[in-house]
Amino acid sequence: MPTISAFYGILIRMYFNDHEPAHFHALYGEFEATIRLDTLDILEGSLPQRALNLVHEWAKIHKEELLEDWRLCREKAPPAKIDPLP
C-alpha cells in the first residue's frame, strides 16, 4: 500500500485496485481510518479528533489529486505523492 503523503505523524495511503467507494486510509499511531473521497466521512475505523481535523483539511486542499491517485491505483499504477500540510 503506497504512502502518498505524510504530515504531523499522519500517513495517508491507498491500496492498488481497492474496492469502491473511492477512499484513502489515514494512519496515526495505533489508529486507522478509511475515509471516503467524496464526503470525507469515515467508512471504517477511527482517528483522534485533532488528527481527523488535519486529515479533512488536507483532503479538501488536495481533492483533485486524491481522485487522480484513486484512478491510478484502480489501474494498478503507482499513485503520485501529494504535498503534506504546511
N, C-alpha and C positions, 0 to 999 in steps of 0.2 A: 504494500500500500504506500504509494508515494506521498511524502510530505510536501505540500505545495506552499506552505507558509508557516512561520513561527514567530510569535511575539509574546512578551510578558509571561513566558513559561507555558504558553498555549501552542499546541501543534495542530495544524489543520491538514487533514489527509483526505484522499479519495482512493477508492478501490477501482481497479480495472474491471470493466464490464459489470458494474454493480447494478442492483435492482432499482426499479422506479419506486417512488418519485425521485427526481433529481435531488441529491443531498450531498453533504460532506460530513466528515467526522471531526469533532473537536476534542482533543485530549488535554487534560490539565491535571497533573499529579495522578491520583488514583481515579479521577473522574473521566468519563467519556460520554459524549452526547452525539447523536446523529441528528443533523439539522437540515430541514428542507430548504432548498434554494429559493422557492417562490414565496413562501410565507415566513421563513426563518423560525418556524415552530420546531420544537424538539419532537422528533419521531420516537426516539428511544434514549434511555439513559438520563443523565443529569450533569449539570455543572454548577459550581457556586455562582451566586447571582452576579458578583463582580466580573467573573470570567465570562459569563454568558453575555453581560452587557458589552464587554470588549469584543467578543465574537460577533455580536449583532452589529456593532459599529463598523467593524472591519468588513463584514459581509455586505453591508449596504454600499460601502465605497467601491467594492470590487465585484458587484453582482454580474456584470457582463463577462469579466474574466473567469468567474466561477462557472458560469454557463458554458463558456468555451472549454474549460478544463473538463467539465462533465461530458461534453460531446467527445473530447479526445479519449477520455477513459472508457467510454462506451465502445469506442472503436479500437480499444486496446493499444492506444498510442500514449506516449508519455505526456502527462499534463505539464503546462508551463508553471514556473514558480510565480507566486503573486507576492507583491511587496507587503511587508508587515505594517502594522500601525506605527506611526511615527513616535 
